[in-house]
Amino acid sequence: MCCTLSLVILLYVAYYLYKHFFPSPDINPKDKYVLISGCDTGFGHALAIELDKQGFNVLAGVYVNDNIISLKNELSSNATVFRLDITKDEDINSVYALVEKKTNTLHALVNNAGIAISGYIDWNTSEFLRKTMDVNFFGHVAMTKKLLPLLISKRDSRVINICSVAGFLAPPCLSAYSASKYALESFSDCLRREMAPWGLRVSTIEPGFMRTPILESTSISFEDLWSSLSKDVQMRWGEDFVKEKLSKKATSLLIKYAENPMKVVRALQHAIINTKPSIRYRPGWQSSFIFSPVSMMPAWITDWILNKLDNLSVLPASVYKQLKD
């Protein structure tokens, strides 16, 4: 058993050393079109700028109208910036028409748009859960299905989906986000296998916590959170528990040491440019050395670790009452 494990580790290390010292060549970006959603900020914004510099024809979708002019000013005349809400069929249809006028072949579709708001399942409304799935999953599915004919018009086109460590490991407080990312992971796997005859390459990017605006958007004040909870939920959890939960989240080491988002942008660039893109990218130390190993442990050990990380000194109000009674 030890010999087999040692051989596997040796082969794994040898494979990555070979890839490092003998990397696959990159493609020529000339006349290649890349469509990116969610270019207002974060990964999408930075990726649009980097690909534009490299000579790609960037098609950048932004959600907020005011961001159209500002992004245009950062890109060359070869780029096209437009308003895109991936949850609206009319926006997706308009984008398809726009792309079709420019080219009959789309080199890459980067499904990047997303939202992330944390909170226990009992705290979240059904409407919030549906909205998260609409943006993080169904919107990307709709974009991919609509643009698929332009992607498979030639071999070696790519679909790159921004997933997350939450797509293979579901921690407390991220139920809606994790569910949407798990769904996107499985969609990516099915798409890659089904479209193999056309040579469509499908990659997923699975980062940990990165210093992006989406990380900052998960912050919420106690007053806002408390007022959003129904009376029975407030009774179950209690003010003391909710306050401590928010306080502990604000001091989380994983958030405190969130990584440089350019690690994700470099992974995205490789998936778009390289002649042999990887199926999965796990940029950064959090994804590779913490979340990935924990996800492969027996479920009871993973549960114990995640519950310890989420453990608070204050019990939920109704639990305290049950124990007291």
GUKOL-647260 format. One record per atom (N, C-alpha, C, O): residue in three letters; x, y, z. Coordinates in steps of 0.2 Angstrom, whole numbers, plus 5000, padded with zeros to 4 digits. Layout:
REM residues N
ALAXYZ;...
***
This chain:
REM residues 325
MET500449945000;MET500050005000;MET500450065000;MET500350114996;CYS500950065004;CYS501450125005;CYS501850134998;CYS501950194996;CYS502050074995;CYS502350084989;CYS501950114983;CYS502150154979;THR501250094983;THR500850124978;THR500650194979;THR500650234974;LEU500650214986;LEU500450284987;LEU501050324985;LEU501050384983;SER501650304987;SER502350334985;SER502350344977;SER502550394975;LEU502150294974;LEU502250294966;LEU501750344964;LEU501950384959;VAL501150354966;VAL500650394964;VAL500850464966;VAL500850514961;ILE501150484972;ILE501450544973;ILE501950564969;ILE502050624966;LEU502450514967;LEU503050534963;LEU502750544956;LEU503050594953;LEU502350514953;LEU502050524947;LEU501650594946;LEU501750634941;TYR501350614952;TYR500950674952;TYR501450734952;TYR501350784948;VAL502050724956;VAL502550774956;VAL502850784949;VAL503050834947;ALA503050724947;ALA503350724940;ALA502950754935;ALA503250794930;TYR502350744935;TYR501850774930;TYR501850854930;TYR501850884925;TYR501850874936;TYR501750944937;TYR502450984936;TYR502451034934;LEU502950944937;LEU503650974936;LEU503750974928;LEU504051024925;TYR503450924925;TYR503550924917;TYR503150984914;TYR503351014910;LYS502550994917;LYS502051044915;LYS502451114916;LYS502351164912;HIS502751124921;HIS503051184923;HIS503651204919;HIS503751254916;PHE504051154917;PHE504651164913;PHE504551154906;PHE504951184902;PHE504051124904;PHE503851114897;PHE503151134896;PHE502751084894;PRO502951194896;PRO502251214896;PRO502051204889;PRO502451214884;SER501351194888;SER501051194881;SER501051264878;SER501051314882;PRO501151274872;PRO501151344869;PRO500451374869;PRO499951344870;ASP500451444868;ASP499851474868;ASP499651484861;ASP499951474856;ILE498951504860;ILE498651514854;ILE498851584851;ILE499051634855;ASN498751604845;ASN498751674842;ASN498051704844;ASN497551684841;PRO498151764847;PRO497451794849;PRO497151834843;PRO496551864844;LYS497451844838;LYS497251884832;LYS496551854830;LYS496451794828;ASP496051894829;ASP495451884827;ASP495051834831;ASP494551804829;LYS495251824838;LYS494951784842;LYS494451824847;LYS494651884850;TYR493851804847;TYR493351844851;TYR493151804858;TYR493051744858;VAL493251844863;VAL493051814870;VAL492551864873;VAL492551924874;LEU491951824876;LEU491451864879;LEU491451844887;LEU491551794889;ILE491451904890;ILE491551894898;ILE490951934901;ILE490751984899;SER490551894905;SER490051924909;SER490351954916;SER490851924918;GLY489952004919;GLY490152024926;GLY490852064925;GLY491252054930;CYS490852114921;CYS491552144920;CYS491552214924;CYS491952254923;ASP491052224928;ASP490952284932;ASP491552294937;ASP491852344937;THR491752244940;THR492352244945;THR492652174945;THR492452134941;GLY493152164949;GLY493352094951;GLY493752064945;GLY494052094941;PHE493651994945;PHE493951954940;PHE493751974933;PHE494251984929;GLY493151984932;GLY492952004925;GLY493252064922;GLY493452074917;HIS493252114927;HIS493552184925;HIS494252174923;HIS494552204918;ALA494652144928;ALA495352134927;ALA495552094920;ALA495952104917;LEU495152034919;LEU495251994914;LEU495152034907;LEU495552024902;ALA494552074907;ALA494452104901;ALA495052154899;ALA495252154893;ILE495352184904;ILE495952234902;ILE496552194900;ILE496852214895;GLU496652134903;GLU497252094902;GLU497152064895;GLU497652064891;LEU496552034893;LEU496552004886;LEU496552054881;LEU496752044875;ASP496252114882;ASP496252174878;ASP497052194876;ASP497152204870;LYS497452194881;LYS498152204880;LYS498452154876;LYS498952174872;GLN498252094876;GLN498552034873;GLN498352034866;GLN498551994862;GLY497852074864;GLY497652074857;GLY496952034855;GLY496852024849;PHE496652014860;PHE495951984859;PHE495452034858;PHE495552094860;ASN494952014854;ASN494352054854;ASN493852044859;ASN493551994860;VAL493852084864;VAL493552074871;VAL492752094870;VAL492652154868;LEU492352054872;LEU491652074872;LEU491452074880;LEU491352024883;ALA491352134883;ALA491352134890;ALA490652154892;ALA490352214890;GLY490252114896;GLY489652134898;GLY489652164905;GLY489952134910;VAL489352214907;VAL489252244913;VAL488552254915;VAL488152264911;TYR488452254922;TYR487752254925;TYR487552324926;TYR486952334925;VAL487952364928;VAL487752434930;VAL487952484924;VAL488552484921;ASN487452514921;ASN487552564915;ASN488152604916;ASN488452624911;ASP488152634922;ASP488752684923;ASP489452654922;ASP489852694921;ASN489452594922;ASN490152564921;ASN490352554914;ASN490952534913;ILE489852564910;ILE490052554902;ILE490552604900;ILE491052584897;ILE490452664901;ILE490952714899;ILE491552704903;ILE492152714899;SER491552694909;SER492252694913;SER492652634910;SER493252634910;LEU492352574909;LEU492752514906;LEU492952534899;LEU493452514897;LYS492552564895;LYS492752584888;LYS493352624888;LYS493752614884;ASN493452664893;ASN493952714893;ASN494652674895;ASN495152694894;GLU494552614898;GLU495152574900;GLU495352524894;GLU495852494895;LEU494952514889;LEU495052464884;LEU495152494877;LEU495052554876;SER495452454873;SER495552484866;SER494952484862;SER494452464864;SER495052514856;SER494452514851;SER494252444849;SER493652444846;ASN494652394850;ASN494452334847;ASN493952294852;ASN493552254850;ALA493852324858;ALA493352294863;ALA492652324862;ALA492552384860;THR492252284865;THR491552304865;THR491252294872;THR491252244874;VAL490952354874;VAL490652344881;VAL489952364881;VAL489652404877;PHE489552324884;PHE488752324884;PHE488452304890;PHE488752274895;ARG487852324891;ARG487452314897;ARG487252234897;ARG486952214891;LEU487352204902;LEU487052134902;LEU486852104909;LEU487252104914;ASP486252084909;ASP485952054915;ASP485851984913;ASP485351964909;ILE486151934915;ILE486151864913;ILE485551834915;ILE485451774913;THR485151864919;THR484451834921;THR483951854916;THR483351834917;LYS484051894912;LYS483551924907;LYS483651894900;LYS484151904897;ASP483151854897;ASP483151824891;ASP483251884885;ASP483651874881;GLU482951944886;GLU483051994881;GLU483752014881;GLU484052034875;ASP484152024886;ASP484852044886;ASP485251994883;ASP485652004879;ILE485151924884;ILE485551874881;ILE485451874874;ILE485851864870;ASN484751874872;ASN484651884865;ASN484951934861;ASN485251934855;SER484951994864;SER485352054862;SER486052044861;SER486352064856;VAL486352014866;VAL487051994866;VAL487251944860;VAL487751954856;TYR486851894859;TYR486951844854;TYR486951884847;TYR487351874843;ALA486451924846;ALA486351964840;ALA487052014839;ALA487252014833;LEU487252044844;LEU487852084844;LEU488452044842;LEU488852064838;VAL488551984845;VAL489151944843;VAL489051914836;VAL489551914833;GLU488451894834;GLU488451864828;GLU488551914822;GLU488751894817;LYS488451984823;LYS488652034818;LYS489352034818;LYS489652054812;LYS489752024823;LYS490452034823;LYS490851964820;LYS491351974817;THR490551914822;THR490951844821;THR490451794821;THR489951794824;ASN490651734817;ASN490251674817;ASN490551624822;ASN490351564822;THR491151644825;THR491451604829;THR491651634836;THR491951684835;LEU491451604841;LEU491651634848;LEU492251594851;LEU492151534852;HIS492751614852;HIS493351574855;HIS493251554862;HIS493351494864;ALA492951604866;ALA492851584873;ALA492251624876;ALA492151684874;LEU491951584880;LEU491351624884;LEU491651614892;LEU491751554894;VAL491651664895;VAL491851664902;VAL491251684906;VAL491051744907;ASN490951634910;ASN490351644914;ASN490651664921;ASN490751624925;ASN490651734922;ASN490951764928;ASN490451794933;ASN490551794939;ALA489951824930;ALA489451864934;ALA489251824940;ALA489151764940;GLY489151854946;GLY488951814952;GLY488751864958;GLY488951914958;ILE488451834963;ILE488251864969;ILE488451814975;ILE488351754974;ALA488551844980;ALA488651804986;ALA488451844993;ALA488751894994;ILE487951814996;ILE487751845002;ILE487751785007;ILE487351735006;SER488051795013;SER488051735018;SER487451735022;SER487151785023;GLY487351685026;GLY486851675031;GLY486651605032;GLY486551565027;TYR486451585038;TYR486151525039;TYR485551505035;TYR485151555033;ILE485351445033;ILE484751425029;ILE484151455032;ILE483751475029;ASP484151455039;ASP483551475043;ASP483451555042;ASP482951575043;TRP483951585040;TRP483951655040;TRP483751685033;TRP483551735032;ASN483851645028;ASN483751665021;ASN483051645019;ASN482751595021;THR482751695015;THR482151685012;THR482151645006;THR482751635003;SER481651615004;SER481551574998;SER481751614992;SER482051594987;GLU481551674992;GLU481651724986;GLU482351734985;GLU482651744980;PHE482751744991;PHE483451754991;PHE483851694988;PHE484251704984;LEU483551634990;LEU483851574987;LEU483751564979;LEU484251544976;ARG483151584977;ARG483051584970;ARG483451634966;ARG483651624961;LYS483551694969;LYS483951744966;LYS484651724965;LYS484951734960;THR484951694970;THR485551674970;THR485651614964;THR486151624960;MET485251574964;MET485251524959;MET485151554952;MET485451524947;ASP484751604951;ASP484551634945;ASP485251664942;ASP485351654936;VAL485551704946;VAL486151734944;VAL486751684943;VAL487151684938;ASN486951644949;ASN487551604949;ASN487451544945;ASN487951514943;PHE486851524943;PHE486751454939;PHE486351464933;PHE486651454927;PHE485751474934;PHE485251484928;PHE485451534923;PHE485451524917;GLY485751584925;GLY485951644920;GLY486551614916;GLY486551624910;HIS487051574919;HIS487551554915;HIS487351494911;HIS487651484905;VAL486851454913;VAL486651404908;VAL486351434902;VAL486451414897;ALA485951484903;ALA485551524898;ALA486051554893;ALA486051544887;MET486551584896;MET487151614891;MET487451554887;MET487551564881;THR487651504890;THR488051454887;THR487551414882;THR487851404876;LYS486951404883;LYS486551374878;LYS486451414872;LYS486451394866;LYS486351484873;LYS486151534868;LYS486851534863;LYS486751534857;LEU487351534866;LEU488051554863;LEU488351484860;LEU488851494857;LEU488051434862;LEU488351364860;LEU488551364852;LEU489051334850;PRO488051384848;PRO488151374841;PRO488751414839;PRO489151394834;LEU488851474842;LEU489451504840;LEU490151484843;LEU490651494840;LEU490051444848;LEU490651414851;LEU490851344847;LEU491451334847;ILE490351314845;ILE490551244842;ILE490651254834;ILE490651204831;SER490651314832;SER490651324825;SER491451304822;SER491551294816;LYS491851304827;LYS492551274826;LYS492751234832;LYS492551244838;ARG493251194831;ARG493551154837;ARG493951194841;ARG494251244839;ASP494051174847;ASP494551204852;ASP494251274855;ASP494651314858;SER493651284854;SER493351344858;SER493251324865;SER493351264867;ARG493151374870;ARG493151364877;ARG492551394880;ARG492251444878;VAL492351364886;VAL491851384891;VAL492251384897;VAL492451334899;ILE492251444901;ILE492651444907;ILE492151474912;ILE491851524912;ASN491951424917;ASN491451444922;ASN491851464929;ASN492251424931;ILE491651524932;ILE491951544938;ILE491551504944;ILE491051524945;CYS491851454946;CYS491551424952;CYS491851444958;CYS491951504959;SER492051394963;SER492251414969;SER492451354973;SER492251304972;VAL492851364979;VAL492951304983;VAL492251284986;VAL492151234988;ALA491751334986;ALA491151324989;ALA490751274984;ALA490151254986;GLY491051264978;GLY490751214974;GLY490951144975;GLY490651094972;PHE491351134979;PHE491551064981;PHE491551054989;PHE491750994991;LEU491451104993;LEU491451105000;LEU490951155002;LEU491051215001;ALA490451135006;ALA489951175008;ALA489951195015;ALA489751155020;PRO490251255017;PRO490351275024;PRO489651305027;PRO489251325023;PRO489551305033;PRO488951345036;PRO488951415033;PRO489451445032;CYS488351435033;CYS488251505031;CYS488251525023;CYS488151575021;LEU488451475019;LEU488551485012;LEU488051435008;LEU488251415003;SER487451425011;SER487051365008;SER486851395001;SER486951354996;ALA486551455000;ALA486351474993;ALA486951474988;ALA486851454983;TYR487451504990;TYR488051514986;TYR488351444984;TYR488551434978;SER488451404989;SER488751334988;SER488251294983;SER488551264979;ALA487651294985;ALA487151264980;ALA487251284973;ALA487251244968;SER487251344972;SER487351374965;SER487951354962;SER488051334956;LYS488551354966;LYS489151334963;LYS489251254962;LYS489551234957;TYR488951214967;TYR488951144965;TYR488551134959;TYR488751084955;ALA487951164958;ALA487651154952;ALA488051174946;ALA488051144941;LEU488351234946;LEU488851254940;LEU489351204939;LEU489551194933;GLU489651174944;GLU490151124943;GLU489851064939;GLU490251044935;SER489351034941;SER489050974938;SER488850994931;SER488950954926;PHE488551054930;PHE488351074923;PHE489051074919;PHE489051054913;SER489551104922;SER490151104918;SER490451034916;SER490651024910;ASP490450994920;ASP490650924919;ASP490250894913;ASP490450864909;CYS489550894914;CYS489050874909;CYS489250904902;CYS489250864897;LEU489250964902;LEU489451004896;LEU490050984892;LEU490050964886;ARG490550974896;ARG491250954894;ARG491150884890;ARG491450874885;ARG490850834894;ARG490750764891;ARG490350764885;ARG490450724881;GLU489750804886;GLU489250794880;GLU489550834874;GLU489350804868;MET489950884874;MET490150924868;MET490850904866;MET491150934862;ALA491150844869;ALA491750824867;ALA491850804860;ALA492350824857;PRO491350784856;PRO491350774849;PRO491550834845;PRO491850834840;TRP491350894848;TRP491450954844;TRP492150984846;TRP492351034844;GLY492450954851;GLY493150984854;GLY493051044858;GLY493551084859;LEU492451054861;LEU492351104866;LEU492751094872;LEU492551044875;ARG493151144874;ARG493451134881;ARG493151174886;ARG492951234885;VAL492951144892;VAL492651174897;VAL493051164903;VAL493251114906;SER493151224906;SER493651234912;SER493251264918;SER492851304917;THR493351244924;THR493051274930;THR493651304934;THR494151274935;ILE493551364937;ILE494051404941;ILE493751394948;ILE493151424949;GLU494151374953;GLU493851364960;GLU494351394965;GLU494751364969;PRO494251464965;PRO494651494970;PRO494451494977;PRO493851484978;GLY494851514982;GLY494651524989;GLY494451594990;GLY494151624985;PHE494551624996;PHE494351694997;PHE494851734994;PHE495451734995;MET494651784989;MET495051834986;MET494851904987;MET494251914989;ARG495251944987;ARG495152014989;ARG494752054983;ARG495052084979;THR494152044983;THR493752064977;THR493152104980;THR492952094986;PRO492752144977;PRO492152174979;PRO491652134981;PRO491252144986;ILE491552074978;ILE491052024980;ILE491151994987;ILE490751984991;LEU491851994990;LEU491951974996;LEU491752035001;LEU491452015007;GLU491852094999;GLU491652145004;GLU490852155004;GLU490552175009;SER490552134998;SER489752134998;SER489452085003;SER488852095004;THR489852035005;THR489551995010;THR489452015017;THR489151985021;SER489752075018;SER489752105025;SER489052135026;SER488752165021;ILE488752135032;ILE488152165033;ILE488052185041;ILE488352145045;SER487752235042;SER487752255049;SER487252215053;SER486752185050;PHE487352215060;PHE486852175064;PHE486152205063;PHE485652165062;GLU486052275063;GLU485452305062;GLU485052285056;GLU484452265056;ASP485452285050;ASP485152265044;ASP484952185044;ASP484352165042;LEU485352145046;LEU485252075047;LEU484652055051;LEU484252025049;TRP484652085057;TRP484152075062;TRP483452095060;TRP482952055061;SER483452155057;SER482752175054;SER482552135049;SER481952135047;SER482952095045;SER482752055039;SER482451985042;SER482151955038;LEU482551975048;LEU482351905051;LEU481651905053;LEU481451955056;SER481251855052;SER480651855055;SER480651845062;SER481151825065;LYS480051855066;LYS480051855073;LYS480251785076;LYS480551785081;ASP479951735072;ASP480151665075;ASP480851645074;ASP481151615078;VAL481151675069;VAL481851665068;VAL482251695073;VAL482751675076;GLN482051755074;GLN482451795080;GLN482351765086;GLN482851765090;MET481751735088;MET481651695094;MET482151635094;MET482451625100;ARG482251605089;ARG482651535089;ARG483351555090;ARG483651515094;TRP483651605087;TRP484351615087;TRP484551665092;TRP485051655095;GLY484151715093;GLY484351765098;GLY484851825096;GLY485251805092;GLU484751885099;GLU485251935097;GLU485951915098;GLU486451935094;ASP486151885104;ASP486851875106;ASP487151835101;ASP487751845099;PHE486851775099;PHE487151735094;PHE487251765088;PHE487751765085;VAL486751805085;VAL486851835078;VAL487451885079;VAL487851895074;LYS487451925084;LYS487951975085;LYS488651945085;LYS489151965082;GLU488751885089;GLU489351855089;GLU489551825082;GLU490151815080;LYS489051795079;LYS489151765072;LYS489451815067;LYS489951805064;LEU489151875067;LEU489451925063;LEU490151955065;LEU490551965061;SER490251955072;SER490851975074;SER491451925072;SER491951945070;LYS491251865073;LYS491751805071;LYS491951805064;LYS492451795061;LYS491351815060;LYS491451825052;LYS491951875050;LYS492351865046;ALA491851935054;ALA492251995052;ALA493051985054;ALA493452015051;THR493151935058;THR493851925060;THR494151855058;THR494651835060;SER493751825053;SER493951765050;SER494651765047;SER494851815043;LEU495151725049;LEU495751725046;LEU495751715038;LEU496251745035;LEU495351675036;LEU495251665029;LEU495151725025;LEU495351735019;ILE494651765028;ILE494451825025;ILE495051875026;ILE495251915022;LYS495351875032;LYS495851925034;LYS496451915029;LYS496751965027;TYR496651855027;TYR497151835023;TYR496951815016;TYR497151775012;ALA496351845014;ALA496151835007;ALA496651855002;ALA497051895003;GLU496651814996;GLU497251814992;GLU497151864986;GLU496651894985;ASN497751874982;ASN497751924977;ASN497251894971;ASN497451844969;PRO496751934969;PRO496351914964;PRO496651904957;PRO496451864953;MET497251924956;MET497651914950;MET497851844949;MET497951824943;LYS497851804954;LYS497951734954;LYS497451704950;LYS497551654946;VAL496751724951;VAL496251694947;VAL496251724940;VAL496151684935;VAL496451784939;VAL496451814932;VAL496951774928;VAL496851764922;ARG497551754931;ARG498051714928;ARG497851644926;ARG497951624920;ALA497451614930;ALA497151554928;ALA496651554923;ALA496651514918;LEU496251614923;LEU495751624917;LEU496151634911;LEU495951604906;GLN496651674911;GLN497051684905;GLN497351614902;GLN497351604896;HIS497551574906;HIS497851514904;HIS497351474901;HIS497451434896;ALA496751474904;ALA496151434901;ALA495951454894;ALA495651414890;ILE496051524893;ILE495851554887;ILE496351544881;ILE496251534876;ILE496951554884;ILE497551564879;ILE497951494877;ILE498151484872;ASN497951454882;ASN498451394881;ASN498151344877;ASN497451334877;THR498551304873;THR498251254868;THR498051194872;THR497651154869;LYS498251184878;LYS497951134882;LYS497751154889;LYS498051144894;PRO497151194889;PRO496951214896;PRO496751154901;PRO496551104898;SER496751174907;SER496651124912;SER495851114913;SER495451164911;ILE495651064915;ILE494951054917;ILE494751094923;ILE494151124923;ARG495151094928;ARG495051124934;ARG495651164936;ARG496251144936;TYR495451224938;TYR496051274941;TYR495851284948;TYR495251304950;ARG496351274953;ARG496251294960;ARG496751344962;ARG497251324965;PRO496751404960;PRO497251464961;PRO497251484968;PRO496751484972;GLY497851484971;GLY497951514977;GLY498051454982;GLY497851394981;TRP498351474988;TRP498551424993;TRP497851394997;TRP497851344999;GLN497351444998;GLN496751425001;GLN496451364998;GLN496251315001;SER496351374991;SER495951314987;SER496351254987;SER496151204988;SER497051264985;SER497451204984;SER497651164991;SER497651104991;PHE497851204996;PHE498151175002;PHE497651165008;PHE497851135013;ILE497051205008;ILE496651195014;ILE495951165011;ILE495751115014;PHE495551195007;PHE494951175005;PHE494951105002;PHE494551065003;SER495351104997;SER495351034993;SER495550974997;SER495150924997;PRO496050975002;PRO496150925006;PRO495650905011;PRO495450845012;VAL495350955014;VAL494750955018;VAL494150915015;VAL493850875018;SER494050935009;SER493450905005;SER493550835004;SER493050795003;MET494150805004;MET494250735002;MET494350695008;MET494350635008;MET494250725014;MET494250685021;MET493550655021;MET493050675018;PRO493550605026;PRO492850575027;PRO492350625030;PRO492550675033;ALA491750615028;ALA491250675030;ALA491250695037;ALA491150755038;TRP491350645041;TRP491250665049;TRP491850705051;TRP491750745055;ILE492450695048;ILE493050735049;ILE492950805046;ILE493050855050;THR492650805040;THR492550875037;THR492050915041;THR492150975042;ASP491550875043;ASP491050915047;ASP491350935054;ASP491150995056;TRP491750895057;TRP492050915063;TRP492450975062;TRP492451025066;ILE492850975057;ILE493351035056;ILE492951105055;ILE493051155057;LEU492351095050;LEU491951155048;LEU491551175054;LEU491551235055;ASN491351135058;ASN490951155064;ASN491351185069;ASN491151235073;LYS492051165070;LYS492451195075;LYS492651265072;LYS492651315076;LEU492751275066;LEU492851345063;LEU492251385064;LEU492351445065;ASP491651355064;ASP491051395065;ASP490851405072;ASP490351435073;ASN491151365076;ASN490951365083;ASN490951435087;ASN491451465087;LEU490451445091;LEU490351515094;LEU490351495102;LEU490051445104;SER490451545106;SER490451535113;SER489751545115;SER489551525121;VAL489251575111;VAL488551585113;VAL488151535109;VAL488251525103;LEU487651505113;LEU487251455110;LEU486651495107;LEU486451545109;PRO486351465102;PRO485651495099;PRO485151495105;PRO485151455109;ALA484751545105;ALA484351555111;ALA483851495112;ALA483851485118;SER483551465107;SER483151415109;SER483551355111;SER483251315115;VAL484151345109;VAL484551285111;VAL484751295119;VAL484651245123;TYR484851355120;TYR485051375127;TYR484451365132;TYR484451335137;LYS483851375129;LYS483251365133;LYS483051295134;LYS482851275139;GLN483251255129;GLN483051185129;GLN483551155134;GLN483351105138;LEU484151165134;LEU484651145139;LEU484551165146;LEU484551125151;LYS484251225147;LYS484151255153;LYS483551215156;LYS483451205162;ASP483051205152;ASP482451175154;ASP482551095156;ASP482051065158;
***
